[in-house]
Amino acid sequence: MANDTDAYCVPGATNFNKAYSRLHGYIALVICIVGSATNSINIAVLSRREMSSSTNSILTGLAVADLLVMLEYIPYALHMNIKIGPQVNKNTYAWTVFVYFHSIFSQTFHTISIWLAVTLAVWRYVAIAFPQRNRTWCNRKNTITAIVSAYVICPFLCLPIYFAMTIVPSEVTSKNNSEFAEDLALPQNRTVYLLEMSKNVELVTAIMWIYSVILKLVPSIALSILSTCLISKLTTTERRRQNLLKRSTVGPNEPEKQCLADDSNTRRSSRTNRTTRMLLAVLGLFLSTEVPQGLLGLASAVAPDFFKNCYSMFGDLMDMLALFTSSVNFVLYCSMSRQFRCTFARLARRMLYAAEEPAKFAAKLEPTTQVTGPL
């Protein structure tokens, strides 16, 4: 196995996989717990009435998809990596079905996140390139339609993955006992269940082409093109803003009203640029994880043995990077959006105040003991 891995992959991939797999469960568990909390906060803040906008609606849909991925990954990490229960449970039919479900569920909702990011980039480009038509093209109805479409269509895009794996029963013998239990010797003639790739090489190859091209590279290329267009528009807008600043100096022959209008446009442009930079950071995070997965998937489609001997060596690492990307959006929103920070602060104060109210009310109802002298 090591020789095959070295032939198809970078040197030391097997040793890296063995070393990192011991840590992956704990790292993933921390990221999922923190990410579940931050994505819940994102949903609570972005869905507030004062935060209502097409962009924030898409970000809310993205946060819901990320939250579902992380909540589902927690039991998977506990079972597969941390091994809090008997090792024998790892190979029961029920747990094998759960791992099968996990592979489909996580990929489906991660794909939803990717295409919502593409939708976000399109909406942002329209807002900058065609500001006069933004309210018509990117109105609330079209935004809701785009979000719902992502949640409905992406499961069908991921449908081929359903047929890529199969549950295979296997009998425990004295030769393969150690493969199924590291800390517990399983009895002889016991049936365990494994999740394996389909034996149909043509089917698996076709599925890897769909996975790498449609699910990974196509949205990555779209994000790259849209991000480049956004950066170009951002540069042009910044240049125009600097020109407005130069002309806004009040001169003896310049109308004061025109100066105030230029100043108002400058402030509006500055807010738009800050939002665009924040969204570019979100899109950049997606590209940093999706492009490597797409390229590795493409290599697996070209050379079928590459998946088993190399791709699988970095599967846990790519899972961790994808989870991390889905958990840091809260930090980006707080650092780059003043409106998000203010809304989050008001919501936090309101929750703290609501938590303190029952205690204050109970304190008022407590009877007081009055001490009097002898009669």
Secondary structure by P-SEA (a helix, b strand, c coil): caaaaaaccccaaaaaaaaaaacaaaaaaaaaaaaaaaaaaaaaaaaccccccaaaaaaaaaaaaaaaaaaaaaaaaaccccccccccccccaaaaaaaaaaaaaaaaaaaaaaaaaaaaaaaaaaaacccccccccccaaaaaaaaaaaacaaaaaaccccccbbbbbbbbcccccccccccccccccbbbbbbbcccaaaaaaaaaaaaaccccaaaaaaaaaaaaaaaaaaaaaaaaaaaaaaaccccccccaaaaaaaaaaaaaaaaaaaaaaaaaaaaaaaaacaaaaaaaaaaaaacccccccccccaaaaaaaaaaaaacaaaaaaaaccaaaaaaaaaaaaaaaaaaaaaaaaaaaabbbbbbbccc
